[in-house]
Amino acid sequence: MKQTASRTTRDAKELAYLYDLFVTPIWREAFDQIVDQEVKLPKGGKILDAGCGTGGYAIALSAKLGAKAEVVGIDSCAERLELARAKASVHKLSNLTFTQGSMSALGCADEEFDLVIGDVSLLGPEEIQPALAELVRVARPGATVALKLSTRGSFDEFFSIYWEALHDLGLEELTPQLEELITERLTVSQVEELAAQAGLKHVRSVTRKERFDSQDAQTFLTSPLIEDYFLHHWLQILPDQPTRERVRAALAKIIDEERHQMDFDVSIKATLLIGKK
């Protein structure tokens, strides 16, 4: 499962703008708030925000810590980094830099950072272990490593409707694939085990249930968060494009019939893993 690329016709620049306008406020900031509440910032030194997106949290850290700390934001998307640099220039922050790199290849020296924060919340579960190993590699001994991710139990409301749609269309033979889709996200205990294997100590995790509301099926299915980062992957268990279109129509019908003129709510398990190197 890889959820980092959109399957829409939007180009990379448009996707970056939509990420900044819609995904950051309803998705990223839910995880950032947990970091603010659970992670003690160092008094100085060098801080990494890996998977920094369009830079909002790295900018906030830089402004909060001032000249006593250096903040580095890394993201795989050049267009998101372009927005991050433009926003940072407005704030005139001399202690902040942005650079391109992937979560599994940050391009940083060993033991370079006094605090390492990584965001894999939009990545597939198979990408979490190499990302975690890379975050631990660049952390100095004694540094805190914090990883943001969504864990098992996320989007269960949608998957229940998905199962109903398959049943209504006579596609029950696809329910085993749907079950695999539902359970592919790692559990909190699995993530903690990966952290221990990566060499982190005093590992703990904090999970919060976050809800997202949509006024109807169309709003939910075409929202930048769902359409650009999740829906294509969810529909890949279906054999062909005509079947995907039938199932998508059935999903919309069920959502609108069952919400009874109320918002359609889905929830995720927003998890922050914290450990010491």
C-alpha positions in Angstrom: 0.0 0.0 0.0 1.4 3.4 -1.0 -0.7 6.4 -0.5 1.6 9.2 -1.4 0.5 9.9 -5.0 -2.9 11.1 -6.3 -4.6 9.2 -9.0 -6.6 12.3 -10.1 -5.8 14.5 -13.0 -4.4 17.3 -10.8 -0.8 18.2 -11.4 1.8 18.3 -8.6 1.5 22.0 -8.0 -2.2 21.9 -7.6 -1.9 18.9 -5.3 0.5 20.8 -3.2 -1.9 23.8 -2.9 -4.8 21.5 -2.0 -2.6 19.7 0.6 -1.8 23.1 2.2 -5.4 24.3 2.1 -7.4 21.2 3.0 -5.2 18.3 4.2 -3.0 20.2 6.6 -5.9 21.8 8.7 -8.0 18.6 9.0 -5.3 15.9 9.0 -1.8 17.1 9.8 -2.7 19.5 12.6 -4.5 16.8 14.5 -1.2 15.0 14.8 0.8 18.2 15.4 -1.4 19.0 18.4 -0.4 15.6 20.0 3.2 16.4 19.5 2.8 19.8 21.2 1.1 18.1 24.2 3.4 15.1 24.5 6.9 16.0 23.4 9.2 18.3 25.4 11.2 20.5 23.1 15.0 20.8 23.7 16.3 24.1 24.9 18.4 24.4 21.8 20.2 22.3 19.2 19.0 20.9 15.9 15.5 19.7 15.3 14.2 17.7 12.3 10.7 17.8 11.0 10.7 14.9 8.5 7.7 14.7 6.1 7.1 18.4 6.8 4.6 18.9 4.1 4.1 22.6 3.3 6.1 23.6 6.4 3.6 24.9 8.8 4.8 23.0 11.9 8.5 23.5 11.1 7.8 27.2 10.9 6.0 27.2 14.2 8.8 25.3 15.9 11.4 27.7 14.4 9.4 30.8 15.6 8.9 29.3 19.1 12.6 28.3 19.7 14.2 31.3 18.0 17.9 31.6 17.4 18.8 29.0 20.1 17.7 26.1 17.8 18.1 25.2 14.2 15.0 23.6 12.5 15.3 21.5 9.3 12.2 20.5 7.4 12.4 17.6 4.9 9.8 16.5 2.4 9.7 14.3 -0.7 7.6 16.7 -2.7 9.3 19.7 -4.4 6.1 21.6 -4.8 5.2 21.3 -1.2 8.6 22.5 -0.3 8.2 25.5 -2.6 5.2 26.5 -0.6 7.0 25.9 2.7 9.9 28.2 1.6 7.5 30.9 0.5 5.7 30.9 3.8 9.0 30.8 5.7 10.3 33.9 3.8 7.4 35.9 5.1 8.4 35.2 8.7 12.1 35.9 8.0 13.3 33.0 10.1 17.1 32.6 9.9 17.1 29.3 11.9 15.0 27.3 9.4 15.9 25.4 6.3 13.9 23.1 4.0 15.4 20.4 1.8 14.1 17.5 -0.3 14.4 13.9 0.8 12.4 10.8 1.3 11.4 9.3 4.7 13.7 6.3 4.0 16.6 8.4 2.6 16.7 11.7 4.5 20.1 12.7 3.2 21.3 13.7 6.7 24.4 12.7 8.7 24.2 10.0 11.4 23.3 11.4 14.9 22.7 14.9 13.6 19.6 15.9 15.5 18.6 16.6 19.1 14.9 16.0 18.4 13.5 14.0 15.4 9.8 14.3 14.4 8.5 12.2 11.5 5.2 12.1 9.8 4.2 8.8 8.0 0.5 9.3 8.5 -0.2 9.2 4.7 2.3 6.4 3.9 1.6 2.7 3.6 2.4 0.3 6.5 5.3 -1.2 4.5 7.0 2.2 4.5 6.9 2.7 8.3 9.8 0.4 9.3 12.4 1.9 6.9 11.2 5.4 7.8 11.6 4.7 11.5 15.0 3.2 11.1 16.1 6.3 9.2 14.7 8.6 11.9 16.6 6.7 14.6 19.8 6.8 12.5 19.8 10.7 12.3 18.9 11.1 16.0 21.7 11.8 18.5 22.1 9.5 21.5 19.5 10.5 24.1 17.4 12.4 21.6 13.6 11.9 21.4 12.2 10.4 18.3 8.5 11.0 17.6 6.5 9.3 14.8 3.1 10.4 13.6 0.9 7.7 12.0 -2.7 6.4 11.7 -3.2 3.0 13.3 -5.6 0.1 13.1 -9.3 1.1 13.4 -9.0 4.2 11.2 -11.9 4.8 8.7 -13.9 1.8 10.1 -17.2 3.7 9.3 -16.3 3.9 5.7 -15.2 0.2 5.5 -18.5 -0.8 7.0 -20.3 1.0 4.1 -17.8 -0.5 1.6 -18.8 -4.0 2.8 -22.5 -3.1 2.4 -21.9 -1.9 -1.1 -20.1 -5.1 -2.1 -23.0 -7.1 -0.6 -25.6 -5.0 -2.5 -23.8 -5.5 -5.8 -23.4 -9.2 -5.4 -19.6 -8.9 -5.0 -19.3 -10.9 -1.8 -16.3 -12.8 -3.2 -14.3 -9.6 -2.7 -14.9 -9.4 1.0 -11.6 -11.2 1.9 -9.7 -8.5 0.0 -11.7 -5.9 1.9 -10.8 -7.6 5.2 -7.1 -7.4 4.2 -7.6 -3.7 3.5 -9.2 -3.1 6.9 -6.4 -4.8 8.8 -3.4 -3.6 6.8 -2.8 -0.7 9.1 -0.5 -1.5 12.0 -1.7 -1.8 15.5 -0.2 0.3 18.2 1.5 -2.7 19.7 3.0 -3.6 16.3 4.4 0.0 15.9 5.9 -0.1 19.4 7.6 -3.4 18.6 9.1 -1.9 15.4 10.3 1.0 17.5 12.1 -1.3 19.9 13.6 -3.2 17.0 14.9 0.1 15.6 16.7 0.7 18.9 14.4 3.1 20.7 14.0 2.9 24.5 11.3 4.0 26.9 8.8 3.6 24.0 5.3 4.8 24.6 2.4 5.9 22.3 -0.5 8.2 22.5 -3.6 7.6 20.4 -6.5 10.0 19.9 -9.7 9.4 18.0 -10.2 12.2 15.5 -13.5 12.7 13.6 -13.9 14.2 10.1 -17.3 15.4 9.0 -18.7 15.7 5.4 -22.0 17.1 4.5 -22.8 14.4 2.0 -21.2 11.5 0.0 -20.0 13.8 -2.8 -18.2 16.1 -0.4 -16.5 13.1 1.3 -15.5 11.2 -1.9 -14.1 14.2 -3.7 -12.4 15.8 -0.7 -8.6 16.3 -1.4 -7.8 14.1 1.7 -9.9 11.2 0.5 -9.7 11.4 -3.2 -6.0 12.3 -3.5 -4.6 10.0 -0.7 -6.9 7.1 0.0 -9.7 6.3 -2.4 -7.7 5.0 -5.3 -6.0 2.5 -2.9 -9.3 1.5 -1.4 -10.8 0.8 -4.8 -7.8 -1.2 -6.1 -9.2 -4.4 -4.6 -11.9 -4.2 -7.4 -11.1 -6.0 -10.7 -11.7 -3.3 -13.3 -12.7 0.3 -13.8 -16.4 -0.4 -14.5 -16.7 -2.3 -11.2 -14.9 0.6 -9.4 -17.4 3.0 -10.9 -20.4 0.8 -9.8 -19.0 0.4 -6.3 -18.3 4.2 -6.0 -21.9 4.9 -7.0 -23.2 2.4 -4.5 -21.0 3.9 -1.7 -22.4 7.3 -2.4 -26.0 6.0 -2.4 -25.5 4.2 0.9 -23.8 7.2 2.6 -26.5 9.6 1.6 -29.3 7.2 2.5 -27.9 6.3 5.9 -26.9 9.8 7.1 -30.5 11.0 7.2 -29.7 14.6 6.3 -26.9 14.6 8.9 -23.2 14.9 8.3 -21.3 11.7 7.3 -18.6 11.1 10.0 -15.5 9.0 9.8 -12.8 8.7 12.4 -9.2 7.8 12.5 -6.8 6.6 15.3 -4.2 9.4 15.3 -1.2 7.9 17.0 2.1 9.4 18.2 4.9 7.0 18.9 7.6 8.4 21.2 10.9 6.9 22.2 14.5 7.7 23.2 17.5 6.7 21.3 
